[in-house]
């Protein structure tokens, strides 16, 4: 059985947002996507404790507040730091990867250029979190 997640997508690129939505449809996933265009908007959306997401998908390269700046703040807030946060970005920079893991992310996925590869990566991601005990505990 597929658990329905509330997912906060922190992404400033409209094409990437459409690609994620298309992927969710293709995979027939019931997840509810909440969009934020940068880290500032994402923090605003996390203000209501009754509306917290089950999972955060976070791009790194964004205006106003980038993904690493957002992570620094998020992981310092007691009520928010355990929300599983997956980096979904074009950056394969080794320094970015290490920085994000040191800040407490749950995974790091580099966006592939081929849609079929993207689809398979997201299928695996959502299958994993469907069975992960942390998402069942919330």
Secondary structure as GFF3:
##gff-version 3
##sequence-region A 1 138
A	DSSP	beta_strand	6	10	.	.	.	ID=ss1
A	DSSP	alpha_helix	14	26	.	.	.	ID=ss2
A	DSSP	beta_strand	32	36	.	.	.	ID=ss3
A	DSSP	alpha_helix	39	45	.	.	.	ID=ss4
A	DSSP	three_ten_helix	49	51	.	.	.	ID=ss5
A	DSSP	beta_strand	55	58	.	.	.	ID=ss6
A	DSSP	alpha_helix	67	74	.	.	.	ID=ss7
A	DSSP	beta_strand	84	89	.	.	.	ID=ss8
A	DSSP	alpha_helix	94	103	.	.	.	ID=ss9
A	DSSP	beta_strand	107	110	.	.	.	ID=ss10
A	DSSP	alpha_helix	115	131	.	.	.	ID=ss11
A	DSSP	alpha_helix	133	137	.	.	.	ID=ss12
###
